[in-house]
Amino acid sequence: PPIVMPPLLPTGTGCEGKMEQRADDTEPVVRARLQVYKEHAGPVEDFYKTQGKLTDFEIQGGIPETLPRLLTTILEIVRATPK
């Protein structure tokens, strides 16, 4: 599927109309970045997964929606970790 990454346009901040997309944020460039990430980060992720030290966390909104969920997730992990 195509990768679509429109620039974020915050509302009510006075930034409307001033935001622009980087010239190098094209689909081929983004695909290349993702491939480099997969090649370099993949082994690190696998290392921590095999040790049970990696948690998936889906970001579904901005900071106000995400931060409380993230902190709750981190606290659950810390509390469940044997001392």
C-alpha positions as CSV (number, residue, x, y, z in Angstrom):
1,P,0.0,0.0,0.0
2,P,1.1,3.6,-0.6
3,I,2.6,5.5,2.3
4,V,0.8,8.8,3.0
5,M,2.3,11.2,5.4
6,P,0.6,14.6,5.2
7,P,2.2,17.3,7.3
8,L,0.5,17.8,10.7
9,L,-1.6,20.9,10.7
10,P,-2.3,22.1,14.3
11,T,-5.4,24.0,14.7
12,G,-5.9,27.1,16.8
13,T,-2.2,27.8,17.2
14,G,-1.7,30.4,14.5
15,C,0.5,27.9,12.6
16,E,-2.2,27.1,10.0
17,G,-0.9,27.8,6.5
18,K,2.7,28.0,7.8
19,M,3.3,24.2,8.0
20,E,4.9,22.5,5.0
21,Q,6.0,19.1,4.1
22,R,9.7,18.4,3.7
23,A,10.8,18.0,0.1
24,D,12.4,14.7,0.8
25,D,9.3,13.2,2.4
26,T,8.4,11.3,-0.7
27,E,7.2,7.7,-0.7
28,P,10.5,6.2,-2.1
29,V,12.5,8.1,0.6
30,V,10.2,7.1,3.4
31,R,10.3,3.4,2.2
32,A,14.1,3.6,2.2
33,R,14.2,5.1,5.7
34,L,11.9,2.3,6.9
35,Q,14.1,-0.3,5.3
36,V,17.2,1.1,7.0
37,Y,15.3,1.2,10.3
38,K,14.2,-2.4,9.9
39,E,17.8,-3.5,9.1
40,H,19.3,-1.7,12.1
41,A,16.6,-1.8,14.7
42,G,15.2,-5.2,13.9
43,P,18.1,-7.1,15.5
44,V,17.9,-4.9,18.6
45,E,14.2,-5.4,18.9
46,D,14.7,-9.2,18.5
47,F,17.3,-9.2,21.2
48,Y,15.0,-7.5,23.7
49,K,12.0,-9.6,22.7
50,T,13.8,-12.8,23.4
51,Q,14.6,-11.5,26.9
52,G,11.0,-10.5,27.5
53,K,12.0,-6.9,27.8
54,L,10.1,-5.3,24.9
55,T,6.5,-4.1,25.0
56,D,4.4,-3.1,22.1
57,F,2.5,0.2,22.7
58,E,0.2,1.6,20.1
59,I,0.0,5.4,19.9
60,Q,-3.6,6.4,19.0
61,G,-3.6,10.1,19.5
62,G,-1.6,13.1,20.7
63,I,0.3,13.5,24.0
64,P,-2.8,14.3,26.1
65,E,-4.4,10.9,25.1
66,T,-1.2,8.9,25.0
67,L,0.9,9.9,28.0
68,P,-1.5,8.6,30.7
69,R,-1.8,5.3,28.9
70,L,2.0,5.1,28.5
71,L,2.6,5.9,32.1
72,T,0.1,3.2,33.2
73,T,1.7,0.7,30.9
74,I,5.2,1.5,32.3
75,L,4.0,1.3,35.9
76,E,2.3,-2.1,35.2
77,I,5.6,-3.4,33.8
78,V,7.7,-2.1,36.7
79,R,5.3,-3.5,39.3
80,A,5.3,-6.9,37.6
81,T,9.1,-7.1,37.4
82,P,10.6,-9.4,40.0
83,K,12.8,-7.5,42.4
